Amino acid sequence: MQAVVLAAGKGTRLQPLTDDKPKALVEVDGRPIIEDVFDNLIAIGATELLVVVGHLKEQLINRYNDEYRGVPITYAHQREQLGLAHAILQVESLVEDEFMLMLGDNVFRSNLGDVVTRQQEDRADAAFLVEQVPYEEASRYGVLDTNEYGEIVEVVEKPDDPPSNLVMTGFYTFTPAIFHACRLVQPSDRGEYELSDAIDLLIQSGRTIDAIRMEGWRVDVGYPEDRDQATAFLQGEAVPPAEVPGSSVGAPELETD
């Protein structure tokens, strides 16, 4: 299965770490975040890496060229960072069938393979790794409402009254149906083309979307302190929160920056 990695963001919240490099090359535990992303994707069966690049893209392209650990890399250029739905459209011509999608600034030690298995077994139009957060924090995120079968029936961006405490992480699988939905998305109040809006369009059209609960932990490296926390977890110098299903650090964001 092909794997799409979104790595076009400037990483403004990670400054000064991103003053002279793209966000994906910020190091966690002594190596670039994107290598951890690549390793995770290869471990669960990625046959090709489709990397969306933008800010300081030459550094990424020159470092990895056309392969990583024997897996071919193809690059797509997002000239303006206009949101995740816009970023995904940059690889439309390269995607052959169902594919994985991972944000290029997330460190996962969790059950990513369960999402791929569900996608392949159920032939859902999308499957997401989701996590639980405290209800009082859910309004900060893209919140999911699910039915009794675990299918996502609604995605609400930063709701005042969250329908659940399940939120999206940075790992998904999709079929090419997502591209049509992304093309229909209108800019949000932030001026971005939101992935959550594209997902809602899939739901409204009757597409099947599955939610898989995260087991393990994840760090969304959005700020320098997140980089330090992820490094501490990987080195065993700190223990992820409770080390129970759904542990995470950092806000699960639905946009590139």
CORKA-V57508 format. One line per field, one symbol per residue. ss: DSSP state (H for helix, E for strand, - for the rest). phi: phi as a letter, one per 40 degrees, with the letter a starting at -180 (. if undefined). burial: # if it has 16 or more other C-alpha atoms within 10 Angstrom, else .. A space follows every 10 residues. Layout:
BEGIN
ss->???
phi->???
burial->???
END
This chain:
BEGIN
ss->-EEEEEE--- -HHH------ --HHH-EE-- EEHHHHHHHH HHH----EEE EEE---HHHH HHHH--EE-- EEEEEEE--- ---HHHHHH- --------EE EEE--EEEEE -HHHHHHHHH HH---EEEEE EE--HHHH-- -EEEEE---- EEEEEEE--- -----EEEEE EEEE--HHHH HHHH------ ----HHHHHH HHHH----EE EEE--EEEEE ---HHHHHHH HHHHH----- HHH---EEE- -------
phi->.cbcbcbccc gcccdccbcb acdccccbfg addccccdcc cccbhcbabb bcbacfcccc cccbfbabfg ccbbbbbccb cbhccccccc bdccccadac bbccbbbbba cdccccdccc ccfccaabcb bcbddcbccc bcbbbbcccg ccbabbcfcc bdcabcbccb babbccdccc cccccbdccc gbcccccccc cccccgccbb bbccbhaabc cbbdccdccc cccccgcabd dgfbdgcabg cccbacb
burial->########## #..#..##.. #########. ..######.# ##.#.#.### #####.#..# #......#.. ..######.. ########## #...#..### ########## ##.###.##. ..######## ###....### ######.... #######... .######### #####..##. ##..#..... .######### ###...#### ########## ###..##.## ###......# ....###### #######
END
